[in-house]
C-alpha cells in the first residue's frame, strides 16, 4: 500500500482529540512515559481498552475510507507492518 503521507498526517490531526480522550494524556505526557506520542501509546497494546475505544470513536469523525487510510498508516508507522489487517493478524 502506498501511504499518502499528507492525508495520513491530516487524519491524525483530525482525531488527536480522540487520542487525548482515550489515553487521558497529551503528547508531552505520553513522551514522559516513554512513548513517541499518543498514537504510539494507543498502538503499543492491542488488548488495552484505549485501543478499542479509539477504534470506535474515530468512526464518528471519519468516513470508512479515511479510517482505512488512518489505520493502515498507524500500522505502518508504529508497528512496521504493511497495513491494518497485517497488524490485526499479528496481534490475534
Steps between C-alpha positions, in 0.01 A plus 500: 500500500633841407463725800358844427704688761326841484154340529615263775652784701186710453284212624722457805445868572125464461480223760762634742223605740371142500852371571516740797165382634581128481849535649411774748828666400663740259804431282743643755364274773518197269863588422576526871366145537732371227276515192571700183152654518138417580461281192801293603336454839175388336680259265727359771239266649221357287337348810476830686150658504641828364563341160145365476358835611713678240380267223138557593527876540684578175201370304300796628740748337636317198350327199572132445763584237666752732507241779674256267765757407553591866514143630727379220730794573504429873587135435781605268640779718472340844512126432710491183233299315347541155152583624236469766404143408862390539497666844176322594640166380817551704312598814245215477 
